[in-house]
């Protein structure tokens, strides 16, 4: 109601209220090649900074001393934004950076849970000063985030690299859909296919993430996912679709930001309908959260809007196997 003046109708249960949906790709290969998919989020941030819409953006970088640990930063440097392109599949607190900063107009990229926190900031009278700094929000589809111990497990136990030898970590590096890649201080690298990352990370989830119903919160200004609805299958079977991001605009500022990126020549956009039934990440979220609600009554709150299919229940491995086989 705060954003749209109404609540979702049943047809919007898993998409949220939206204005338009497009497949989007960055024109500049230096952006596109560093991104997880089409580079839409990075292109939007760069466009916003170049135009003066914001004077800084909130993104995820790496700790300088321990580069396998993700670290949120506020930056006004375009190259730093590009260097931070690509998804980070590890819990990384970020909204604390809104306090005590010189920046007055900030664009934020985050996950569904962080979008919910931001909207609470914007509505609470005691956080009005922080709320004024937030110009726009972009959320990335999230099937569930992962503890730091999951990343350390991949490095030490799957790739057999001591943590002290790590120079950089990229979760989806190289040819789409990318591979978990660790660069070492002696200029070497090792990688693990993305589908292996998904399987291993299931051991390192928080209860909050596994019980969460929100792949997208639906309350960001823009929501983004891979244009490919099943990157697990693409990684497993070697299918390499076109490198695009699915971009859903929800608010006027979100639509304005996308148009800014397209009109400036930073992005290209092609209208495309988003189909939630085809999205592996979304369907994993949908069925797993329902399963947790039944397994742990009283520990999992109801979603903000309840619909008849909220009692659906299927196991995570079943969803992965069924959808990967169907799409492959």
C-alpha positions as CSV (number, residue, x, y, z in Angstrom):
1,X,0.0,0.0,0.0
2,X,2.9,2.4,0.8
3,X,4.4,1.9,-2.7
4,X,1.5,1.1,-4.9
5,X,-1.7,2.0,-3.2
6,X,-3.0,-1.6,-3.3
7,X,-2.0,-5.1,-2.5
8,X,-1.2,-7.9,-4.9
9,X,-3.9,-9.8,-6.8
10,X,-3.5,-13.7,-7.0
11,X,-1.9,-13.5,-10.5
12,X,0.8,-11.3,-8.9
13,X,1.6,-13.7,-6.0
14,X,5.1,-14.6,-7.3
15,X,5.9,-11.7,-9.5
16,X,4.7,-8.7,-7.5
17,X,3.2,-5.6,-8.8
18,X,5.1,-4.4,-11.9
19,X,5.1,-1.8,-14.6
20,X,7.2,-3.5,-17.3
21,X,9.5,-6.5,-17.8
22,X,12.4,-6.6,-20.3
23,X,15.5,-8.7,-21.2
24,X,18.4,-6.3,-20.6
25,X,22.1,-6.3,-21.5
26,X,24.9,-3.9,-21.0
27,X,26.3,-2.5,-24.3
28,X,29.9,-2.2,-23.0
29,X,31.6,-5.6,-23.0
30,X,33.8,-4.6,-20.0
31,X,30.6,-4.5,-17.9
32,X,28.8,-7.5,-19.5
33,X,31.8,-9.8,-19.3
34,X,32.3,-9.2,-15.6
35,X,28.6,-9.7,-14.7
36,X,26.7,-12.8,-13.8
37,X,24.3,-12.5,-16.7
38,X,23.6,-9.4,-18.8
39,X,25.2,-6.7,-16.6
40,X,21.9,-4.9,-16.1
41,X,22.4,-4.0,-12.4
42,X,25.9,-2.7,-13.1
43,X,24.8,-0.8,-16.1
44,X,21.9,0.8,-14.2
45,X,24.3,1.9,-11.4
46,X,26.8,3.3,-13.9
47,X,24.0,5.2,-15.7
48,X,22.7,6.6,-12.4
49,X,26.2,7.8,-11.4
50,X,27.1,9.4,-14.7
51,X,23.8,11.3,-14.9
52,X,24.1,12.7,-11.4
53,X,20.9,10.9,-10.2
54,X,23.0,9.6,-7.3
55,X,26.4,10.5,-5.9
56,X,27.3,7.0,-4.7
57,X,26.0,3.4,-4.8
58,X,26.0,0.6,-2.3
59,X,27.6,-2.6,-3.7
60,X,29.4,-5.8,-2.5
61,X,33.2,-5.8,-2.8
62,X,35.8,-8.1,-1.0
63,X,37.7,-7.6,2.2
64,X,41.2,-6.3,1.3
65,X,43.0,-8.5,3.8
66,X,40.8,-11.6,3.5
67,X,39.5,-11.5,-0.1
68,X,37.3,-14.6,0.2
69,X,35.0,-12.5,2.6
70,X,32.4,-10.2,0.9
71,X,32.3,-6.7,2.2
72,X,29.8,-3.9,1.4
73,X,31.1,-0.6,0.2
74,X,29.8,2.8,-0.8
75,X,31.5,4.1,-3.8
76,X,31.4,7.0,-6.3
77,X,33.9,5.4,-8.6
78,X,32.7,3.9,-11.9
79,X,35.5,1.4,-12.3
80,X,34.9,0.2,-8.7
81,X,31.3,-0.4,-9.5
82,X,32.3,-2.5,-12.6
83,X,34.8,-4.4,-10.6
84,X,32.1,-5.3,-8.1
85,X,29.8,-6.7,-10.8
86,X,28.5,-10.2,-10.4
87,X,26.5,-12.0,-7.8
88,X,27.9,-12.8,-4.4
89,X,26.4,-16.0,-2.9
90,X,27.3,-15.2,0.7
91,X,25.7,-13.3,3.6
92,X,27.1,-9.7,3.6
93,X,25.6,-7.0,5.8
94,X,25.3,-3.6,4.0
95,X,22.7,-1.2,5.2
96,X,24.8,0.0,8.2
97,X,26.8,2.0,5.7
98,X,23.9,4.4,5.3
99,X,24.9,5.9,8.6
100,X,27.7,8.4,9.0
101,X,28.4,8.9,5.3
102,X,29.2,12.0,3.3
103,X,27.0,10.8,0.5
104,X,23.5,12.3,0.3
105,X,22.0,10.5,-2.8
106,X,22.5,6.7,-2.8
107,X,21.4,3.9,-5.0
108,X,21.3,0.4,-3.4
109,X,21.6,-3.1,-4.7
110,X,20.5,-5.8,-2.4
111,X,18.3,-8.9,-1.7
112,X,14.6,-9.2,-0.8
113,X,15.2,-9.1,3.0
114,X,17.3,-5.9,2.6
115,X,14.5,-4.3,0.5
116,X,12.1,-5.0,3.4
117,X,14.5,-3.3,5.8
118,X,14.8,-0.3,3.5
119,X,11.1,0.2,3.2
120,X,10.8,0.1,7.0
121,X,13.5,2.8,7.2
122,X,11.6,4.9,4.8
123,X,8.4,4.6,6.8
124,X,9.8,5.0,10.4
125,X,9.9,8.6,11.8
126,X,13.1,8.0,13.7
127,X,15.0,7.1,10.5
128,X,13.8,9.9,8.3
129,X,17.4,11.2,7.8
130,X,18.6,7.9,6.5
131,X,15.5,7.5,4.3
132,X,16.2,10.8,2.5
133,X,19.5,9.4,1.2
134,X,17.9,6.4,-0.6
135,X,17.2,7.4,-4.3
136,X,16.4,3.9,-5.6
137,X,16.6,0.3,-4.8
138,X,17.5,-2.7,-7.0
139,X,17.0,-6.3,-5.8
140,X,18.5,-9.5,-7.1
141,X,16.5,-12.7,-7.2
142,X,17.6,-14.9,-4.2
143,X,16.9,-18.6,-3.7
144,X,18.7,-18.2,-0.3
145,X,22.0,-16.8,0.8
146,X,24.8,-18.8,2.3
147,X,27.0,-18.6,5.4
148,X,30.7,-17.6,5.0
149,X,31.6,-21.2,6.0
150,X,30.1,-22.3,2.7
151,X,32.5,-20.2,0.7
152,X,35.4,-21.4,2.9
153,X,34.3,-25.0,2.4
154,X,34.5,-24.7,-1.4
155,X,37.9,-23.1,-1.3
156,X,39.5,-25.4,1.2
157,X,37.8,-28.7,0.7
158,X,36.6,-28.7,-2.9
159,X,39.4,-26.7,-4.6
160,X,42.1,-27.6,-2.0
161,X,43.3,-24.0,-1.7
162,X,44.5,-22.7,1.7
163,X,42.6,-19.5,2.6
164,X,45.9,-17.6,3.1
165,X,46.7,-18.2,-0.6
166,X,43.5,-16.6,-1.9
167,X,43.8,-13.4,-3.9
168,X,40.3,-13.1,-5.2
169,X,37.0,-15.0,-5.4
170,X,34.4,-14.8,-8.1
171,X,31.2,-16.8,-7.8
172,X,30.2,-16.9,-11.5
173,X,33.4,-16.1,-13.4
174,X,34.0,-16.8,-17.1
175,X,31.7,-18.1,-19.8
176,X,28.0,-17.9,-18.9
177,X,26.5,-19.1,-16.5
178,X,29.9,-18.9,-14.9
179,X,31.9,-21.0,-12.4
180,X,33.0,-20.5,-8.8
181,X,36.6,-19.4,-9.4
182,X,39.4,-18.7,-6.9
183,X,42.5,-16.8,-7.9
184,X,45.6,-17.4,-5.9
185,X,48.5,-15.2,-5.0
186,X,50.8,-17.0,-7.4
187,X,48.6,-16.0,-10.4
188,X,46.8,-19.3,-10.7
189,X,43.2,-20.2,-10.5
190,X,40.8,-23.1,-9.9
191,X,37.1,-23.3,-10.6
192,X,34.0,-25.3,-9.7
193,X,31.0,-25.5,-12.0
194,X,28.0,-23.4,-10.8
195,X,25.7,-26.4,-10.4
196,X,28.3,-28.0,-8.0
197,X,28.2,-24.7,-6.0
198,X,24.4,-25.0,-5.7
199,X,24.7,-28.6,-4.4
200,X,27.5,-27.8,-1.9
201,X,25.9,-24.6,-0.6
202,X,22.8,-26.4,0.5
203,X,24.8,-27.5,3.6
204,X,25.5,-24.0,4.7
205,X,22.2,-22.1,4.8
206,X,20.6,-20.2,7.6
207,X,17.1,-21.2,8.9
208,X,15.9,-17.7,8.1
209,X,17.0,-18.0,4.4
210,X,15.5,-21.5,4.0
211,X,12.2,-20.5,5.4
212,X,11.9,-17.2,3.6
213,X,9.2,-17.0,0.9
214,X,10.7,-14.1,-1.0
215,X,12.8,-14.8,-4.1
216,X,12.0,-11.2,-5.0
217,X,10.4,-9.0,-2.3
218,X,8.4,-7.1,-5.0
219,X,8.9,-3.9,-3.2
220,X,12.2,-2.7,-4.8
221,X,12.1,-0.1,-7.5
222,X,13.6,-2.7,-9.9
223,X,13.9,-6.5,-9.6
224,X,16.5,-8.4,-11.6
225,X,17.3,-12.0,-12.3
226,X,19.1,-14.0,-15.0
227,X,17.4,-13.9,-18.3
228,X,18.0,-17.7,-18.3
229,X,15.4,-19.1,-15.9
230,X,17.5,-22.2,-15.0
231,X,21.2,-21.5,-14.7
232,X,21.6,-24.8,-12.8
233,X,20.6,-26.7,-15.9
234,X,22.7,-24.5,-18.2
235,X,25.7,-25.1,-16.0
236,X,25.0,-28.9,-15.7
237,X,24.4,-29.5,-19.4
238,X,26.5,-26.9,-21.1
239,X,23.7,-24.9,-22.6
240,X,24.9,-21.3,-23.2
241,X,21.9,-19.0,-23.8
242,X,22.3,-15.3,-24.7
243,X,23.7,-13.2,-21.9
244,X,20.7,-11.1,-20.7
245,X,19.2,-10.1,-17.4
246,X,15.5,-10.2,-16.7
247,X,14.6,-6.7,-15.4
248,X,11.2,-5.9,-13.9
249,X,10.4,-2.2,-13.2
250,X,7.9,-1.6,-10.4
251,X,7.9,2.1,-9.5
252,X,8.2,5.3,-11.5
253,X,11.8,5.8,-10.4
254,X,12.6,2.3,-11.4
255,X,11.2,2.8,-14.9
256,X,13.0,6.2,-15.1
257,X,16.3,4.5,-14.2
258,X,15.9,1.8,-16.9
259,X,15.0,4.4,-19.5
260,X,18.0,6.4,-18.4
261,X,20.3,3.4,-19.0
262,X,18.8,2.7,-22.5
263,X,18.7,6.3,-23.6
264,X,22.3,6.9,-22.6
265,X,23.4,3.9,-24.7
266,X,24.6,2.0,-21.6
267,X,21.9,-0.7,-21.9
268,X,19.7,-2.4,-24.5
269,X,16.3,-3.6,-23.5
270,X,13.8,-6.0,-25.3
271,X,10.3,-6.5,-23.9
272,X,9.8,-10.0,-22.5
273,X,7.2,-11.5,-20.1
274,X,8.5,-12.9,-16.9
275,X,7.1,-16.4,-16.2
276,X,7.5,-17.5,-12.6
277,X,6.7,-21.1,-13.4
278,X,9.9,-21.4,-15.4
279,X,12.2,-19.9,-12.8
280,X,14.0,-22.6,-10.9
281,X,15.2,-20.2,-8.2
282,X,11.7,-18.9,-7.6
283,X,10.1,-22.3,-7.5
284,X,12.7,-23.6,-5.1
285,X,11.9,-20.7,-2.8
286,X,8.2,-21.2,-3.1
287,X,8.1,-24.9,-2.3
288,X,10.9,-25.0,0.2
289,X,9.4,-22.2,2.4
290,X,6.1,-24.0,2.4
291,X,7.8,-27.2,3.4
292,X,9.6,-25.4,6.3
293,X,6.3,-23.9,7.5
294,X,4.9,-27.4,7.9
295,X,8.0,-28.9,9.4
296,X,8.4,-26.1,12.0
297,X,5.0,-24.8,13.0
298,X,5.2,-21.6,14.9
299,X,8.8,-20.8,13.8
300,X,8.0,-19.7,10.3
301,X,5.7,-16.6,10.0
302,X,3.0,-16.3,7.4
303,X,3.8,-14.4,4.3
304,X,2.5,-10.8,4.1
305,X,-0.1,-11.9,1.5
306,X,-1.6,-15.4,1.6
307,X,-2.9,-17.3,-1.4
308,X,-4.3,-20.8,-2.0
309,X,-1.0,-22.2,-3.3
310,X,0.9,-21.2,-0.2
311,X,0.3,-24.7,1.3
312,X,2.1,-26.3,-1.7
313,X,5.0,-28.6,-0.5
314,X,7.8,-30.2,-2.5
315,X,11.4,-31.0,-1.5
316,X,14.2,-28.8,-2.8
317,X,16.1,-31.7,-4.5
318,X,12.9,-32.8,-6.3
319,X,12.4,-29.3,-7.7
320,X,15.9,-29.1,-9.0
321,X,15.8,-32.5,-10.6
322,X,12.4,-32.1,-12.1
323,X,13.0,-28.6,-13.6
324,X,16.5,-29.3,-14.7
325,X,15.5,-32.4,-16.6
326,X,12.5,-30.7,-18.1
327,X,14.5,-27.7,-19.4
328,X,17.5,-29.7,-20.6
